[in-house]
Amino acid sequence: MKRGKTITIKSNNPFDSIEAIDKKGNVHYYRGFTKGLNKWTFNLAFPTGSHVIISAFKNKIPVAIKVTVKRLIRKDSSFITLPKHNWIKPHRKIAFDPNTPQIAYNEVGNTIYLGKRFLALPYFIRPFVILHETGHNYYFEEADADLYAIKNYLDLGGNPSEILYALDEGLTDSGLKDERIKLAYNKLMRI
């Protein structure tokens, strides 16, 4: 994994969405806006290779942009205090389970299993999912595993909006979806 970068795009013409996609079609970043912007800055924390194409659009039509790349500016996560570990179960491996309907799950046998739905997620969400499942090495409760993932994702240079997107996309089957997204939102509002 290469070190992430902070990207700023500017345009003389307003844009209403931006995306960063690699040669394989993996989406590394996407953002839509309710009004046209001429400038936007974001972190691209998890590039898989050196060729990521950054594009801006107005009504789905490409807009000419100037891209500036700088050293990664990390979001401060010091305001997130993790609870005391309520269990410890170290993992030794990550495996693929094509038969699970879940995105991912944490098995008692010290393995995190990823399902087919995991591979369908945009690339930038996948590390957050793995961090959440890794959080279950230390926490039984879903909210505590979410906090673990939020703190570590920010420390890696991830964007707060990506965290909310990951929870929204990843919790389709959970009855506690709204509560978990609200908890994450309230934590991230402190940035």
Helices and strands as residue ranges (DSSP letters): E 5-22, E 27-44, E 52-58, E 61-63, E 66-71, E 93-96, E 104-107, E 111-114, H 116-120, G 123-125, H 126-135, H 142-155, H 160-170, H 177-188
